[in-house]
Amino acid sequence: MKLHKYSITGLFFFIFLFACHRDSDKTSLLHRADSLMQEFPDSALAILESIPHVEKLSGSNRADYAIFLTRARTKMYIHESSDSLIRYAVDYYKRSWNDERKMQAYYYRGCVYRDMRCMDLAVKDFLQALKVIPKESEHLYLGAIYENLAGCYEEQNLYEDAMRAHHKAHEIYIKQKKDDGLFYAVRGIGYVFMLQHQLDSALVYYQEALDIAENIGEDYYKSLITQHYYKLNFLST
């Protein structure tokens, strides 16, 4: 009877250790995906999608999984159709002292709402992300938040707000010396001028964006501006 008791205790202890090991594996996978996210979002996405039984994740692991998966999909231009995943991260971190995760949760829920064409909700989340962004995260997120705000304002025909947001992003990217971000900000200013039928002003900024694209030296950026530039050039003559 005593031996049987010890066998049962040992079995439960083994199950407990196995569960802890599995949880540890999932945490390690989350950390690995996070480390790859900036340069290799496709690899990060593959890791996240390989994690088994994500419905059993809880607490910070579940919240981080929601942020990381939404971030990877956003970077891979995969549009979301529901906020159910990222909403958990916002609910988890909104009362937390972890401003990095709190900012990311609001920012990526804003991206989801923008995908869903819920521009009012997207703007609220981007503005909330601005309120809590820590200094160490500004290099990656500050300009992007303003550019996303500008895009939402454009969709709502709020051109003055959009222009202010693009100019703010422009100012940030100049300080950060980020030519890729500067390209999008300058192109955005030109686009708002075009929406307001101020073609000469639009052409000036499209020309600047084309110059930046040529300095970057990647065909991708040139392809984003060339067609609009020549069309504007034709319409302005």
KAVEN-V14679 format. One line per field, one symbol per residue. ss: DSSP state (H for helix, E for strand, - for the rest). phi: phi as a letter, one per 30 degrees, with the letter a starting at -180 (. if undefined). psi: psi as a letter, one per 20 degrees, with the letter a starting at -180 (. if undefined). A space follows every 10 residues. Layout:
ss->???
phi->???
psi->???
//
This chain:
ss->-HHHHHHHHH HHHHHHHHHH HHHHHHHHHH HHHHHH---- HHHHHHHHHH ---HHH--HH HHHHHHHHHH HHHHH----- ---HHHHHHH HHH-----HH HHHHHHHHHH HHHHH---HH HHHHHHHHHH HH--HHHHHH HHHHHHHHHH HHHHH---HH HHHHHHHHHH HHHHHH--HH HHHHHHHHHH HHHHH---HH HHHHHHHHHH HHHHHH--HH HHHHHHHHHH HHHHHH-
phi->.ddddddddd dddddddddd dddddddddd dddddcedcb dddddddddd ddhddcdbid ddddeddddd dddddchcdc cbcddddddd ddcdcddddd ddddddddde ddddedicdd dddedddddd dcddedcded cdddddddee dddedcicdd ddddddddde ddddddhcdd ddeddddddd dddddcicdd dddedddddd ddddddicde ddddcedddd ddddddd
psi->ggggghgggh ghgggghggh gghhghghhg hgghhigghm hgggggghii pqliiiqrch ggghgggggh gghghjkopq jqjhghhggg hgihjqinhg hgggggghhg hghghjkmhg hggghghhhh hjpqgiihhh hghhghhhgg hghghjkmhg gggggghggg gghghilnhg hhghgghggh ghhghjkmhg gghghhgghg ggghhhjphg hhhihgghgh gghghi.
//
